[in-house]
Amino acid sequence: MNVKLRVLSAGALFFLGQMTFAQKTKKDTITKEKTIEEVVVTGALGIKKKQDAVIGSNAVIKTDELKKAGNPNAVQALTGKVSGLQINVPNTSVNSQVTINLRGQRSITGDNSALVVIDGAISTATIFQQLPPEVIESVNVIKGQQGAALYGSQGSNGAIIVTTKKGSNSEKITFTLSSNIDFTSIYKLPKVQQRYGQGWVGEPDFDPTDYNGTNWVPYENGSWGPEYSNPAIAGQILPIGLPQADGSFITGAYAPVKDNYKKFFKTGVLYQNGISMNVGGRDSYAFLSLNRVQNDFVVDKDQLKRNNILFKAGKKLGNFRIDGVFNLIDQHTSETDSNLYNELLNTPTNVDVSKFAHSGAMGAWTVYGHNPNPYWQIDNVRYDNKSTTFVGNLKAEYEINKNISVSYLANMRTLSTLGESHNNGFLYSTKQWANSGTFLDGLNPTAFGTEDVISNYYKSIGRTFDYYGDLLVNFNYDLTNDINMKLNVGFNNTDISTSVVTQGGSNLQVPGFYHINNVQNLDTTSNLANTQSRRRTVAGLANLDLSYKDYLFVNSTFRYEGNSATATRPTGTDEFRTKALPYYSVGASFVPTKAFDVLRDNNVLSYAKISVGYTKVGSAAAIPTYGTDEVTGLIPTGFPFNVSSFAINRSPTDPNINPEFTYSKEASLQLGFFKDRISLGAAVYDLKVNDLITRKTTSSAAGVSTFLGNVGDMTNKGKEFDLEIVPFRSKDFEWKLSGSYSSYKSKVTALDGGVDRVSLLAYAPYGVYAKVGEDFPLIMGSTYQRDDQGRVIVGANGIPLVNSDLQVLGKVNPDYILGFNTSFRYKGFTLSGTADYRTGNSFIATIKNGLSQNGQLEESANFDRSKGYIVPNSVQLVGGAYVTNTTPVNGAANYSSVVNYFGASYPAVGENYIVDGTALKIREIALSYTLPKSLLQNTFVNSMSFGIYARNPFVWYADSNANYADPETTSSSGAINKQPGQALGVGGPNANGIAQTGQYPTTRTYGFSFSATF
């Protein structure tokens, strides 16, 4: 797909302006909207500025944009609405988590996520997700580092500034009732071959019939059976799976069933109900919101329940003002292991899985796999997590005089979690099939290699305490009639303490009783997540804003920060020493339309702003807590005489390690034409990152396996363009249209030690790497040998030859992202839509491993398997020249050679997993109707609206992505490790291009909304 952004010529802009303004008549009453220069945004440390004075690129999203499509996840609702902002979903479970990335990667191992700030205090993306969108007043996306430099190392990846609503100015109490209901269904399932059905070569035990070199086997998870069109078996009603409890078999036609496991998933239903109250006056306000979300997921019995209470109030007493926020979030999730999706993928297309909903472990459709029946897994493998988050935010401000004020913001956040997991287990070795009248009678699954599932139970209790404080002295002086100075000087600190206690083990004495006392074999606690940590930052800071005649603005920030992650304890001492580091920024913005008389009150160019900035910040995210401490609390396994001892850390951190320093330059341009009926924004940035952090291997003679230290440098460059047009605007009709283009590249420029690449995540035969001179993250893997015409070279046995060294397979980041937004308003009706397009990125679809081994790949069935398989477009070296290959794989023209090739040779080559990550998504479509006020004037209702919406209604992937995975779900963690105490949240900090099988398929949602104010 080729999309080009064309810049309108000045003449075309003038003509469009004349056309749009010609719509106005004297009878028109056009709603007054703030012009660009009138907009006031909340930036770092809660400092408010006019848009004129903002240095660097930012975007402000209001609550209406967040809630128009009913998305209960405010973070996901941002997708497609801000250039340079990329939202990924590394976990697609009932409690899906997201990562927020602005302008690509700046670290190869650290967290590249943007900082989230809520009501002036540093928070988390998780809490942002849990906020009901209707309580959010605005989200200011600070894309660059100039606007986030005051947060130091924590703001090095940009910042998301979230401001919640506060009471209205009216002294009348207003109530708002809102209700949404969503219906979610599975949308995209992997495309698999529909030519061959259940069976395997060389398994004649159940049916000795030879079907052109293979056997029909009703309990196989492989699609290596007879061709569906084989007249000897086609369409026959045959047994499927294993004997049921009474010895009978479930039966079905030997024919493909389209999307045969789609019926395993149900229609998920999400309810979101809320009521809010707000009241305010000249010197006080209060806002209360109660919100309830219940999500019954597409996987049966997976459920989320969340209650959110938000109270916000403020009062001014003379020169003293106090504001407070109280937020309580109580959430309970219950889910099964998402790896059950992998079992579903290993299902021949003639199997209707819904028939096995009550078959238990012994009556599954296959005997192979760890938990062969996902329905059994739903009932017997559960992860329950209860979390309670409390956020208390108090800000006090005293105005000493009209020029000086003092403020202090204190924020306390606590998170308490209780995680429990259980597996009821199943001892296959103690069971037997009977009364089936087949050779299976008297056998059990262990005869086919199935292992007993041992019951277990784990319980984890976690607690996090986070304190954040800002002390600011604020100065506001007019130095001359033309020059104004605003200076903020203060102190900032964060203090985060976490603790996790986990206990559990295997073999439940009483089935179904989940308690530590019921566990017969307790695990050693040192092997479980039992940790305690504390991490602090302290900093002095200053922010200086100068303005000249309201058209020239200069901003400078300075922060001197100490971070406990870089603290060291010199040998022979008990005290840690922290080295403080300086971070700073400087920038300016210029508004020509206010500076020059010829541009003032211009009917064509109504607004123009140019800004430039330079920033130096450092990130310590890649340095682990206590990483620089030379002694760890490890208790060596098997230490002589079972005596506990401490051990020297074999994977230490360089005690002199530096944060990853970023030096950024940015320039941006913002233009408004025809009273801002056309708005154009552009930004370019160039970042250089020094002292990249990762682990290096060391000589074994040193007694150290790996060493975490600074290893090299990186650059991050990009550009963004935003265009918004309002072609029509009148009292009854308005049409808005906007588009965005963003492109960025992170490239490794140097690595220490003479190496040209560093492995970050390796799975044979592919991995993710940082490679000098290449984009980051980079996917590398094994590849086929090819001749100068690109043809695959095979050996004498017909098997392709593989290069000995890893080759570049693709890059994770897209070449560019296009965003589209439009809205139509006619009287009380509003129709809106959001879409985006990404291309140039790739990912590894690990799902292809299982599909290949089990004969479900389309390329494994587009030929007659009984005649063997000749690798397409392949050649052999004969007599010193390459000639067209005619040798089938494994040198044999039979079904068995095909099974062996796709079961072993094909999955062993990395390039077979590479998939084009191009995707076009219609993110949202929403239609709402607001009742005319004339219909409500004699009622107690002030306003009422209804809406219908769809999220992800249409999605298109590249041809090579046969619905294997949504490119946005590619993450470092893949499936979630749900064992309590092992980070019940998910997702690595970097989306790195590996789509694991633990992800559920793509979904789409349709819903209805209702809102009333009274």
Order of alpha helices (4+ residues) and beta strands (2+ residues): alpha-beta-beta-beta-alpha-beta-beta-beta-beta-alpha-beta-beta-beta-beta-beta-beta-beta-beta-beta-alpha-alpha-beta-beta-beta-beta-beta-beta-beta-beta-alpha-beta-beta-beta-beta-beta-beta-beta-beta-beta-beta-beta-beta-beta-beta-beta-alpha-beta-beta-alpha-beta-beta-alpha-beta-beta-beta
